[in-house]
Amino acid sequence: MSSEKVSLKDMLFVAGIAMAGFCIMIASLAAFNCLANVIYQQKITATDIELFDTETNTAEALERGRIQNADALIHTVDTEWGKLESGESGRKSEFYLWVDGAKGARTDQWKVEVSGSGYKYRWEAKKMKGEFTGESKSIVTETGIPSVDAITSIVGNGTFRGRLINGMTGRPVTEQDTILIGNMSMEDWFNASVSKQPTLDDWLSFCEVTYKTAMLDQDGYGVYIEPYGYDVDETGKLIRDMSEWKLNKTTGLLELRV
């Protein structure tokens, strides 16, 4: 009997330890969930570089840098994820690379890519010679009206290419493509703000065809469901309903009324 009682006590003791551990785990998770913004910063200063290779890859922004046999460089990374100054949730990313005495190797490169609101914004430099400076600042918001704002500047001698890719239509389409080989100074800005329920032109054309061929019979009888954000005018055509939108006089963009 005594051995049974001891075993029962042991079981209760072990259960108590497990419960305490569980409570500590829950408290730790709660503390983790209460963390403020996640911030990552890095600064590198170097001379007589044989090889410099770096990559920062997040869901919103990518930076890739690789330099061989240069005299000096400065590289900084500053990213912040969480609640931004605007009150929205998202990520701010800043990348900077300065190189002096670059030899123009085929593998020398600096690339930045920002993704948001159905777009990919990309700039890359290769075979840099002499002095090179690349800088990119971007803010991608996830709440409210999702948006992306990106500014990239490049100064130096090499091969440069910039692309703006629109993936909102379901198939990536290059809206802008620039290639330059030589000595240049470039500054580029991209901004997009898209509602949570974007209405694509393809949806509109599909609904118009469906309205005329399938939903209604030849006499005009039947049932038709309007797509979100549109009305039907007197002639039976779809028109955009602008009652929930307003024009931001500062940015020149359409925004949903709060």
Backbone hydrogen bonds, N-H to C=O, Kabsch-Sander energy under -0.5 kcal/mol:
donor,donor_aa,acceptor,acceptor_aa,energy
5,K,1,M,-2.2
6,V,2,S,-2.7
7,S,3,S,-2.2
8,L,4,E,-2.2
9,K,5,K,-2.4
10,D,6,V,-2.8
11,M,7,S,-2.4
12,L,8,L,-2.4
13,F,9,K,-2.7
14,V,10,D,-2.7
15,A,11,M,-2.5
16,G,12,L,-2.3
17,I,13,F,-2.3
18,A,14,V,-2.6
19,M,15,A,-2.6
20,A,16,G,-2.4
21,G,17,I,-2.6
22,F,18,A,-2.4
23,C,19,M,-2.4
24,I,20,A,-2.3
25,M,21,G,-2.3
26,I,22,F,-2.5
27,A,23,C,-2.5
28,S,24,I,-2.4
29,L,25,M,-2.5
30,A,26,I,-2.5
31,A,27,A,-2.4
32,F,28,S,-2.5
33,N,29,L,-2.6
34,C,30,A,-1.0
35,L,32,F,-1.7
38,V,81,W,-2.4
39,I,37,N,-0.6
40,Y,79,T,-2.4
42,Q,77,V,-2.4
44,I,75,H,-3.2
46,A,73,L,-2.5
48,D,71,D,-2.8
49,I,70,A,-1.7
52,F,67,I,-2.7
54,T,65,G,-2.8
56,T,63,E,-2.5
58,T,61,A,-3.0
62,L,113,E,-2.6
63,E,56,T,-2.7
64,R,111,K,-2.7
65,G,54,T,-2.5
66,R,109,Q,-2.7
67,I,52,F,-2.6
69,N,50,E,-1.0
70,A,49,I,-1.1
71,D,100,D,-1.8
72,A,100,D,-1.8
73,L,46,A,-2.4
74,I,98,W,-2.3
75,H,44,I,-2.7
76,T,96,Y,-2.2
77,V,42,Q,-2.6
78,D,94,E,-2.2
79,T,40,Y,-2.8
80,E,92,K,-2.5
81,W,38,V,-2.7
82,G,90,G,-2.7
84,L,82,G,-0.5
84,L,88,E,-3.1
87,G,84,L,-2.0
90,G,82,G,-2.6
91,R,140,V,-2.4
92,K,80,E,-2.7
93,S,138,S,-2.7
94,E,78,D,-1.9
95,F,136,S,-2.6
96,Y,76,T,-2.0
97,L,134,G,-2.8
98,W,74,I,-2.7
99,V,132,F,-2.9
100,D,72,A,-2.7
102,A,130,G,-2.7
103,K,68,Q,-0.7
104,G,128,M,-1.6
108,D,105,A,-1.1
109,Q,66,R,-2.5
110,W,125,A,-2.2
111,K,64,R,-3.0
112,V,123,W,-2.8
113,E,62,L,-2.3
114,V,121,Y,-2.8
115,S,60,E,-2.8
116,G,119,Y,-2.1
119,Y,116,G,-2.0
120,K,165,I,-2.4
121,Y,114,V,-2.9
122,R,120,K,-0.5
122,R,163,R,-2.8
123,W,112,V,-2.4
124,E,161,R,-2.4
125,A,110,W,-2.6
126,K,159,T,-2.6
127,K,105,A,-0.6
127,K,108,D,-1.7
129,K,157,N,-2.5
130,G,102,A,-2.8
132,F,99,V,-2.7
133,T,155,V,-2.7
134,G,97,L,-2.8
135,E,153,S,-2.6
136,S,95,F,-2.5
137,K,151,I,-2.6
138,S,93,S,-2.7
139,I,149,D,-2.3
140,V,91,R,-2.5
141,T,147,S,-2.1
142,E,89,S,-3.7
143,T,89,S,-1.0
147,S,141,T,-0.9
148,V,192,A,-2.5
149,D,139,I,-2.0
150,A,190,F,-3.1
151,I,137,K,-2.8
152,T,188,D,-2.7
153,S,135,E,-2.8
154,I,186,M,-2.6
155,V,133,T,-2.6
156,G,184,M,-2.3
157,N,129,K,-0.7
158,G,156,G,-0.5
158,G,182,G,-2.2
159,T,126,K,-2.7
160,F,158,G,-0.5
160,F,180,L,-3.2
161,R,124,E,-2.4
162,G,178,T,-2.4
163,R,122,R,-3.0
164,L,176,Q,-2.3
165,I,120,K,-3.0
166,N,173,V,-3.3
167,G,118,G,-3.2
167,G,165,I,-0.6
170,G,167,G,-1.3
173,V,166,N,-2.3
175,E,164,L,-2.6
175,E,173,V,-0.8
176,Q,164,L,-1.3
178,T,162,G,-2.8
180,L,160,F,-2.6
182,G,158,G,-2.6
184,M,156,G,-2.8
184,M,182,G,-0.5
186,M,154,I,-3.1
188,D,152,T,-3.2
190,F,150,A,-2.9
192,A,148,V,-2.5
194,V,146,P,-2.5
200,L,198,P,-0.6
203,W,200,L,-0.5
204,L,200,L,-1.7
205,S,201,D,-2.6
206,F,202,D,-2.1
207,C,203,W,-2.5
208,E,204,L,-2.3
209,V,205,S,-2.1
210,T,206,F,-2.6
211,Y,207,C,-2.7
212,K,208,E,-1.7
213,T,209,V,-2.0
214,A,210,T,-2.3
215,M,210,T,-2.5
216,L,211,Y,-0.7
217,D,221,Y,-2.4
220,G,217,D,-1.8
223,V,215,M,-0.7
226,E,224,Y,-0.6
230,Y,227,P,-1.7
231,D,239,I,-3.1
233,D,237,K,-2.9
236,G,233,D,-1.7
239,I,231,D,-3.0
241,D,229,G,-2.9
242,M,240,R,-0.8
245,W,242,M,-1.5
246,K,255,E,-2.6
248,N,246,K,-0.6
248,N,253,L,-2.9
249,K,247,L,-0.8
252,G,248,N,-3.0
255,E,246,K,-2.9
257,R,244,E,-3.2
